Amino acid sequence: MPAPMVADEVRQACRIHARLLDAFISLTEQELAELAPGFAEESLMESLEKMRAARKSYGALGGVVALEVVASNAA
């Protein structure tokens, strides 16, 4: 089954949304690193989950995929 066609302006908008979500996810992760366990931490964790899901959707439509880089010592 072929993939549906996505208009260039929709793809561009998705890339912008994905880029902004990447930045906000990074800021949220930095903020989380400074928080003690509690309500604020739980709230930000829930927000991160939603932002990551949205990022995945925008990335798929925009043709942008986030990669997790894992270092390896294997030769």
OpenMM code with the backbone's topology and positions (N, CA, C; nanometers):
from openmm import Vec3, app, unit

residues = "MET PRO ALA PRO MET VAL ALA ASP GLU VAL ARG GLN ALA CYS ARG ILE HIS ALA ARG LEU LEU ASP ALA PHE ILE SER LEU THR GLU GLN GLU LEU ALA GLU LEU ALA PRO GLY PHE ALA GLU GLU SER LEU MET GLU SER LEU GLU LYS MET ARG ALA ALA ARG LYS SER TYR GLY ALA LEU GLY GLY VAL VAL ALA LEU GLU VAL VAL ALA SER ASN ALA ALA".split()
positions = [
    Vec3(0.0845, -0.1175, 0.0000),
    Vec3(0.0000, 0.0000, 0.0000),
    Vec3(0.0896, 0.1246, 0.0000),
    Vec3(0.0762, 0.2095, -0.0992),
    Vec3(0.1616, 0.3282, -0.1067),
    Vec3(0.1277, 0.4294, 0.0018),
    Vec3(0.2302, 0.5055, 0.0416),
    Vec3(0.2113, 0.6100, 0.1429),
    Vec3(0.1301, 0.7242, 0.0827),
    Vec3(0.0450, 0.7888, 0.1626),
    Vec3(-0.0337, 0.9016, 0.1110),
    Vec3(0.0564, 1.0200, 0.0782),
    Vec3(0.0161, 1.0981, -0.0194),
    Vec3(0.0910, 1.2183, -0.0573),
    Vec3(0.0637, 1.3283, 0.0466),
    Vec3(0.1688, 1.3974, 0.0843),
    Vec3(0.1563, 1.5082, 0.1793),
    Vec3(0.2054, 1.6346, 0.1080),
    Vec3(0.1219, 1.7378, 0.1076),
    Vec3(0.1573, 1.8630, 0.0417),
    Vec3(0.2846, 1.9207, 0.1031),
    Vec3(0.3645, 1.9867, 0.0176),
    Vec3(0.4909, 2.0454, 0.0641),
    Vec3(0.4712, 2.1427, 0.1800),
    Vec3(0.3660, 2.2265, 0.1738),
    Vec3(0.3468, 2.3232, 0.2818),
    Vec3(0.3072, 2.2536, 0.4125),
    Vec3(0.2380, 2.1411, 0.4034),
    Vec3(0.2041, 2.0635, 0.5238),
    Vec3(0.3301, 1.9992, 0.5783),
    Vec3(0.4116, 1.9442, 0.4907),
    Vec3(0.5377, 1.8830, 0.5326),
    Vec3(0.6282, 1.9878, 0.5994),
    Vec3(0.6348, 2.1082, 0.5423),
    Vec3(0.7161, 2.2152, 0.6007),
    Vec3(0.6634, 2.2542, 0.7384),
    Vec3(0.5324, 2.2680, 0.7520),
    Vec3(0.4732, 2.3027, 0.8817),
    Vec3(0.5039, 2.1945, 0.9848),
    Vec3(0.4978, 2.0689, 0.9432),
    Vec3(0.5287, 1.9582, 1.0345),
    Vec3(0.6730, 1.9637, 1.0808),
    Vec3(0.7631, 1.9993, 0.9895),
    Vec3(0.9045, 2.0110, 1.0273),
    Vec3(0.9249, 2.1224, 1.1293),
    Vec3(0.8549, 2.2330, 1.1116),
    Vec3(0.8644, 2.3438, 1.2073),
    Vec3(0.8120, 2.3000, 1.3432),
    Vec3(0.6958, 2.2356, 1.3450),
    Vec3(0.6399, 2.1859, 1.4714),
    Vec3(0.7359, 2.0884, 1.5380),
    Vec3(0.7927, 1.9976, 1.4601),
    Vec3(0.8850, 1.8984, 1.5155),
    Vec3(1.0071, 1.9663, 1.5754),
    Vec3(1.0627, 2.0654, 1.5053),
    Vec3(1.1799, 2.1367, 1.5544),
    Vec3(1.1488, 2.2102, 1.6852),
    Vec3(1.0334, 2.2756, 1.6907),
    Vec3(0.9957, 2.3470, 1.8130),
    Vec3(0.9718, 2.2504, 1.9284),
    Vec3(0.9085, 2.1378, 1.8985),
    Vec3(0.8877, 2.0367, 2.0030),
    Vec3(1.0212, 1.9820, 2.0524),
    Vec3(1.1171, 1.9598, 1.9628),
    Vec3(1.2496, 1.9139, 2.0048),
    Vec3(1.3104, 2.0104, 2.1064),
    Vec3(1.2993, 2.1398, 2.0767),
    Vec3(1.3556, 2.2410, 2.1668),
    Vec3(1.2822, 2.2413, 2.3008),
    Vec3(1.1505, 2.2337, 2.2968),
    Vec3(1.0741, 2.2377, 2.4216),
    Vec3(1.0951, 2.1099, 2.5027),
    Vec3(1.1091, 1.9968, 2.4356),
    Vec3(1.1384, 1.8707, 2.5054),
    Vec3(1.2729, 1.8829, 2.5768),
    Vec3(1.3715, 1.9391, 2.5093),
    Vec3(1.5034, 1.9560, 2.5694),
    Vec3(1.4967, 2.0473, 2.6921),
    Vec3(1.4260, 2.1583, 2.6813),
    Vec3(1.4109, 2.2495, 2.7953),
    Vec3(1.3400, 2.1811, 2.9121),
    Vec3(1.2389, 2.1036, 2.8812),
    Vec3(1.1631, 2.0337, 2.9855),
    Vec3(1.2508, 1.9305, 3.0547),
    Vec3(1.3325, 1.8584, 2.9775),
    Vec3(1.4231, 1.7602, 3.0373),
    Vec3(1.5249, 1.8280, 3.1288),
    Vec3(1.5730, 1.9446, 3.0890),
    Vec3(1.6673, 2.0191, 3.1741),
    Vec3(1.6002, 2.0610, 3.3040),
    Vec3(1.4783, 2.1080, 3.2941),
    Vec3(1.4034, 2.1495, 3.4128),
    Vec3(1.3786, 2.0297, 3.5049),
    Vec3(1.3446, 1.9169, 3.4462),
    Vec3(1.3191, 1.7952, 3.5244),
    Vec3(1.4426, 1.7525, 3.6033),
    Vec3(1.5586, 1.7697, 3.5446),
    Vec3(1.6828, 1.7291, 3.6109),
    Vec3(1.7063, 1.8061, 3.7407),
    Vec3(1.6444, 1.9231, 3.7527),
    Vec3(1.6630, 2.0080, 3.8708),
    Vec3(1.5555, 1.9881, 3.9770),
    Vec3(1.4516, 1.9118, 3.9447),
    Vec3(1.3379, 1.8980, 4.0359),
    Vec3(1.3520, 1.7798, 4.1304),
    Vec3(1.3011, 1.7986, 4.2507),
    Vec3(1.2879, 1.6885, 4.3451),
    Vec3(1.1596, 1.6126, 4.3100),
    Vec3(1.1521, 1.4851, 4.3485),
    Vec3(1.0296, 1.4096, 4.3225),
    Vec3(0.9080, 1.4801, 4.3831),
    Vec3(0.7977, 1.4737, 4.3118),
    Vec3(0.6747, 1.5368, 4.3600),
    Vec3(0.5816, 1.5686, 4.2450),
    Vec3(0.4844, 1.6539, 4.2761),
    Vec3(0.3807, 1.6851, 4.1776),
    Vec3(0.4367, 1.7492, 4.0510),
    Vec3(0.5260, 1.8473, 4.0661),
    Vec3(0.5812, 1.9165, 3.9494),
    Vec3(0.6548, 1.8183, 3.8585),
    Vec3(0.7310, 1.7282, 3.9187),
    Vec3(0.8041, 1.6277, 3.8408),
    Vec3(0.7061, 1.5390, 3.7636),
    Vec3(0.6037, 1.4907, 3.8308),
    Vec3(0.5042, 1.4049, 3.7649),
    Vec3(0.4344, 1.4784, 3.6514),
    Vec3(0.4015, 1.6040, 3.6752),
    Vec3(0.3340, 1.6842, 3.5744),
    Vec3(0.4219, 1.7013, 3.4504),
    Vec3(0.5496, 1.7309, 3.4716),
    Vec3(0.6400, 1.7476, 3.3581),
    Vec3(0.6636, 1.6159, 3.2857),
    Vec3(0.6678, 1.5060, 3.3581),
    Vec3(0.6833, 1.3744, 3.2942),
    Vec3(0.5648, 1.3451, 3.2028),
    Vec3(0.4450, 1.3773, 3.2490),
    Vec3(0.3253, 1.3582, 3.1653),
    Vec3(0.3309, 1.4480, 3.0419),
    Vec3(0.3744, 1.5715, 3.0610),
    Vec3(0.3873, 1.6635, 2.9483),
    Vec3(0.4894, 1.6121, 2.8475),
    Vec3(0.6012, 1.5603, 2.8976),
    Vec3(0.7028, 1.5046, 2.8082),
    Vec3(0.6475, 1.3901, 2.7246),
    Vec3(0.5708, 1.3050, 2.7882),
    Vec3(0.5119, 1.1912, 2.7176),
    Vec3(0.4233, 1.2397, 2.6016),
    Vec3(0.3433, 1.3401, 2.6284),
    Vec3(0.2547, 1.3953, 2.5252),
    Vec3(0.3340, 1.4650, 2.4159),
    Vec3(0.4365, 1.5414, 2.4546),
    Vec3(0.5177, 1.6111, 2.3545),
    Vec3(0.5924, 1.5121, 2.2655),
    Vec3(0.6436, 1.4045, 2.3250),
    Vec3(0.7156, 1.3037, 2.2455),
    Vec3(0.6229, 1.2344, 2.1465),
    Vec3(0.4996, 1.2087, 2.1882),
    Vec3(0.4020, 1.1480, 2.0970),
    Vec3(0.3696, 1.2438, 1.9822),
    Vec3(0.3508, 1.3717, 2.0152),
    Vec3(0.3237, 1.4714, 1.9119),
    Vec3(0.4438, 1.4849, 1.8190),
    Vec3(0.5637, 1.4837, 1.8755),
    Vec3(0.6869, 1.4957, 1.7957),
    Vec3(0.6976, 1.3803, 1.6973),
    Vec3(0.6627, 1.2619, 1.7436),
    Vec3(0.6687, 1.1437, 1.6572),
    Vec3(0.5717, 1.1592, 1.5398),
    Vec3(0.4527, 1.2093, 1.5670),
    Vec3(0.3526, 1.2292, 1.4613),
    Vec3(0.3975, 1.3348, 1.3615),
    Vec3(0.4423, 1.4495, 1.4109),
    Vec3(0.4880, 1.5558, 1.3210),
    Vec3(0.6099, 1.5105, 1.2419),
    Vec3(0.6985, 1.4381, 1.3072),
    Vec3(0.8183, 1.3892, 1.2389),
    Vec3(0.7846, 1.2939, 1.1266),
    Vec3(0.6872, 1.2071, 1.1496),
    Vec3(0.6467, 1.1118, 1.0461),
    Vec3(0.5857, 1.1845, 0.9264),
    Vec3(0.4993, 1.2806, 0.9514),
    Vec3(0.4356, 1.3545, 0.8422),
    Vec3(0.5339, 1.4464, 0.7707),
    Vec3(0.6284, 1.5010, 0.8441),
    Vec3(0.7236, 1.5943, 0.7848),
    Vec3(0.8447, 1.5266, 0.7248),
    Vec3(0.8542, 1.3947, 0.7408),
    Vec3(0.9702, 1.3246, 0.6887),
    Vec3(1.0936, 1.3444, 0.7741),
    Vec3(1.0718, 1.3799, 0.9010),
    Vec3(1.1822, 1.4016, 0.9943),
    Vec3(1.1707, 1.2963, 1.1035),
    Vec3(1.2760, 1.2211, 1.1246),
    Vec3(1.2738, 1.1170, 1.2250),
    Vec3(1.3843, 1.1449, 1.3264),
    Vec3(1.3486, 1.1469, 1.4528),
    Vec3(1.4477, 1.1661, 1.5586),
    Vec3(1.5207, 1.0358, 1.5803),
    Vec3(1.6519, 1.0417, 1.5899),
    Vec3(1.7336, 0.9233, 1.6123),
    Vec3(1.7964, 0.9302, 1.7489),
    Vec3(1.7960, 0.8188, 1.8171),
    Vec3(1.8643, 0.8117, 1.9454),
    Vec3(2.0016, 0.7531, 1.9185),
    Vec3(2.1048, 0.8283, 1.9493),
    Vec3(2.2404, 0.7848, 1.9242),
    Vec3(2.2927, 0.7128, 2.0475),
    Vec3(2.3397, 0.5910, 2.0266),
    Vec3(2.3942, 0.5115, 2.1356),
    Vec3(2.5393, 0.4834, 2.1044),
    Vec3(2.6285, 0.5233, 2.1947),
    Vec3(2.7709, 0.5011, 2.1745),
    Vec3(2.8040, 0.3550, 2.1999),
    Vec3(2.8985, 0.3030, 2.1248),
    Vec3(2.9395, 0.1647, 2.1400),
    Vec3(3.0906, 0.1577, 2.1394),
    Vec3(3.1445, 0.0692, 2.2202),
    Vec3(3.2886, 0.0476, 2.2219),
    Vec3(3.3280, -0.0712, 2.1347),
    Vec3(3.2304, -0.1295, 2.0670),
    Vec3(3.2588, -0.2458, 1.9823),
    Vec3(3.3459, -0.2040, 1.8647),
    Vec3(3.4405, -0.2892, 1.8322),
    Vec3(3.5295, -0.2571, 1.7211),
    Vec3(3.4985, -0.3435, 1.6013),
] * unit.nanometer
topology = app.Topology()
chain = topology.addChain("A")
for resn in residues:
    res = topology.addResidue(resn, chain)
    for name in ("N", "CA", "C"):
        topology.addAtom(name, app.Element.getBySymbol(name[0]), res)
